[in-house]
Amino acid sequence: MRRILIMALALSGVARAQVTTLSLQDCVEIGVTRSTPVLQGNNAVALSATQVLESYGQLFLPDLTAGAGYNYSVGNNFYSTVGPELVRTNRSAFDYQLTSSINIFSGYTNLSAWKAAKLGHQSAELSLEWAKEEIAQDITQSYLQVILDRKFVDLDSDNLRISKGREDQLTALTDVGQRAKTDLYQQQAQTSRDQLTLINARNQLRSDKILLLKKLRLDSLEKYEFADMPIDDDPRADSYGNESTLVQKALTDRVDQEALRINTEAADWEIKRYKGGYLPRVSFGAGLYDAGAYFNTLYVNHADAMPASQSPFYNQLYKQINGVFGINATWNIFDKYYTKSNVQAARIQADNTRIDLQDNQVAIVSQVRQAYGDYTTAIQQVATAAKGLVAAQAAFDNLTGRYQQGVSDFIDLSNAQLVLLQAKQTAVQASLSIMLQKRVIDFYTGHELK
């Protein structure tokens, strides 16, 4: 029994220690599935689909209404048409009807509503697609930030290792009197600063991981890790090197721009829908009606007048059916400015949708141009950072040799080490920046992120 318990505890410990590693694609897929804007977008698409179905039914399908009733009456009635008669009845009555009608002409109201609903459904689907692309871009930026933080942690760890190694050497040299204690103290101070830098870098990495998990709606930092990925710093000028081409591609392919354009078309149909109030409406209707009754008692002038027999209920249900059909036309000549107000409001809304479309077009051009500028800047930063890294490494190596020979002082060596660390960080950041800016351009030009 004890062995079984120990094995169970060991297995539970392994289960708790299991970590799921997520790639960038995994994170994007989780984000576009679980994020709040996407969930709400799915609901908006479903709602617009029901509106399309409703407007379709109003336009093309007849309605069908069934009704039935039963009443029981008892009391005295005085009739004086022929002669004064007092009638007392105890009577059960019933009726039922089945009616249907269909619009023949509704002033284009139903047609316009159907057209507007279909366009609204298309717009909702495109808006959902844009929301997914926004989520993918946001998660991509957060994921690359985690990758950059991790590389900074690695660089800070290597820098701390160098400082600790030099501190150990200075400690040994100071003990035998070959180095002044001032150098050792300065090195100890630098080691402490480097250790603090590493602590802050690790904390920043942890914070950015938590932020990414929040965007993924995952709540456990211990159960998830993020996979490393190669840095793609190839500029690919053939795809990203022409600003005018990128702007035109964005104006053509962006789904949010298409959604807004569809909104303007739907708004025009809304105007036509409300203008239908100025026109007559014509409908065709038909129905079946039946009514029957059964006397429980019947007295006329206090004398029993019950007939010898009455038609039973089941005969009355089909032998007394009446049918009716007809065409109805109505025309609201004056509706107290209701139609006029709705048409004016629809025109204002249509004008607002066009303003939104124009604003979004201006925003697209600005976004693409800004992304292109950041992309070209990132290319220049990579070239500059590479040169700086080579120079910083050479300076550090030279000063390290000179310091070991006693030709250079500790301050120069410490500064060279700091410059080298910053050069390495700048080089890594520049390379990741090219990778990010290419994805930003993809996003702003309507290219689906993978």
Residue pairs with C-beta under 8 A, 6 or more apart in sequence:
18 223
19 222
19 223
19 224
19 225
20 223
20 224
20 225
21 224
21 225
21 226
21 227
22 30
22 224
22 225
22 226
22 227
23 226
23 227
23 229
24 139
24 140
24 143
24 227
24 229
25 450
27 139
27 143
27 212
27 216
27 226
28 135
28 136
28 139
28 140
28 449
28 450
30 216
30 217
30 218
31 38
31 135
31 136
31 138
31 139
31 215
31 216
32 38
32 132
32 135
32 136
34 216
34 217
35 135
35 215
35 216
35 217
36 217
37 131
37 134
37 135
38 128
38 131
38 132
38 135
41 124
41 127
41 128
41 131
41 132
42 128
44 124
44 127
44 128
45 121
45 124
45 125
45 128
47 124
48 117
48 120
48 121
48 123
48 124
49 121
51 117
51 120
51 121
52 114
52 117
52 118
52 120
52 121
54 117
55 110
55 113
55 114
55 116
55 117
56 114
56 117
58 103
58 110
58 113
58 114
59 103
59 106
59 110
59 111
59 113
59 114
61 102
62 100
62 101
62 102
63 100
63 101
63 102
64 98
64 99
64 100
65 97
65 98
65 99
65 100
66 96
66 97
66 98
67 96
67 97
67 99
68 94
68 95
68 96
68 97
69 94
69 95
69 96
70 92
70 93
70 94
71 92
71 93
71 94
72 91
72 92
72 93
73 89
73 90
73 91
73 93
74 89
74 90
74 91
75 88
75 89
76 86
76 87
76 88
77 86
77 87
77 88
77 89
78 84
78 85
78 86
78 87
79 85
79 87
85 300
85 301
86 300
86 301
86 302
87 298
87 299
87 300
88 297
88 298
88 299
88 302
89 295
89 297
89 298
89 299
90 295
90 296
90 297
90 298
91 293
91 294
91 295
91 296
92 293
92 294
92 296
93 291
93 292
93 293
93 294
94 291
94 292
94 293
94 313
95 289
95 290
95 291
95 292
96 289
96 290
97 287
97 288
97 289
97 290
98 287
98 288
99 285
99 286
99 287
99 288
100 285
100 286
100 287
101 283
101 284
101 285
101 286
102 283
102 284
102 285
103 110
103 281
103 282
103 283
104 282
104 283
104 284
104 327
105 279
105 280
105 281
105 282
106 276
106 281
106 282
106 283
107 275
107 276
107 277
107 278
107 279
107 280
107 281
108 272
108 273
108 275
108 276
108 279
109 273
109 274
109 276
109 277
112 269
112 270
112 272
112 273
112 276
113 269
113 273
115 266
115 269
116 266
116 267
116 269
116 270
116 273
119 262
119 263
119 265
119 266
119 269
120 263
120 266
122 259
122 262
123 259
123 260
123 262
123 263
123 266
126 255
126 256
126 258
126 259
126 262
127 255
127 256
127 259
129 255
130 254
130 255
130 256
130 259
133 255
133 443
133 446
133 448
133 449
135 215
136 443
136 449
137 439
137 440
137 443
137 449
138 215
139 212
139 215
139 216
140 436
140 439
140 449
141 436
142 208
142 211
142 212
142 215
143 212
143 226
144 432
144 435
144 436
145 208
145 212
146 205
146 208
146 209
146 212
146 226
147 226
147 228
147 229
147 432
148 428
148 429
148 432
149 201
149 204
149 205
149 208
150 205
150 228
151 428
151 432
152 201
152 204
152 205
152 425
152 428
153 198
153 201
153 202
153 205
155 421
155 424
155 425
155 428
156 194
156 197
156 198
156 201
156 421
157 198
159 194
159 197
159 198
159 417
159 421
160 191
160 194
160 195
160 197
160 198
162 417
163 187
163 190
163 191
163 194
163 417
164 191
166 187
167 184
167 187
167 188
167 191
170 179
170 183
170 184
170 187
171 184
173 179
174 180
174 181
174 183
174 184
182 410
183 410
186 410
186 411
186 414
187 410
187 414
190 414
190 417
206 221
209 221
209 226
210 221
212 226
213 219
213 220
213 221
213 224
218 224
231 428
231 431
231 432
231 435
232 434
232 435
232 438
233 382
233 430
233 431
233 432
233 434
233 435
234 434
235 241
235 375
235 379
235 434
236 438
240 246
240 372
240 375
240 438
240 441
243 368
243 369
243 372
246 368
246 371
246 372
246 441
246 445
247 364
247 365
247 368
247 369
249 445
249 446
250 257
250 364
250 365
250 367
250 368
250 444
250 445
250 446
251 257
251 361
251 364
251 365
252 446
253 445
253 446
253 447
254 364
254 444
254 445
254 446
255 446
256 360
257 357
257 360
257 361
257 364
260 353
260 356
260 357
260 360
261 357
263 353
263 356
263 357
264 350
264 353
264 354
264 357
266 353
267 346
267 349
267 350
267 353
268 350
270 346
270 349
270 350
271 343
271 346
271 347
271 350
273 346
274 339
274 342
274 343
274 345
274 346
275 339
275 343
277 332
277 335
277 338
277 339
277 342
277 343
278 339
279 331
280 329
280 330
280 331
281 329
281 330
281 331
282 327
282 328
282 329
283 327
283 328
284 325
284 326
284 327
284 328
285 325
285 326
285 327
285 328
286 323
286 324
286 325
286 326
287 323
287 324
287 325
288 321
288 322
288 323
289 321
289 322
289 323
289 324
290 316
290 317
290 318
290 320
290 321
290 322
291 320
292 311
292 313
292 316
292 317
292 320
294 310
294 313
295 306
295 307
295 310
297 304
297 306
298 304
298 305
298 306
298 307
299 305
311 319
332 339
364 444
367 444
368 441
368 444
368 445
371 437
371 440
371 441
371 444
372 441
374 433
374 437
374 440
375 434
375 437
375 438
375 440
375 441
378 430
378 433
378 434
378 436
378 437
379 434
381 426
381 430
381 433
382 427
382 430
382 431
382 433
382 434
384 430
385 423
385 426
385 427
385 429
385 430
386 427
388 423
388 426
388 427
389 420
389 423
389 424
389 426
389 427
391 423
392 416
392 419
392 420
392 422
392 423
392 424
393 420
393 423
395 416
395 419
395 420
396 413
396 416
396 417
396 419
396 420
399 408
399 412
399 413
399 416
400 413
400 416
402 408
403 409
403 410
403 412
403 413
439 449
441 447
442 448
442 449
443 449
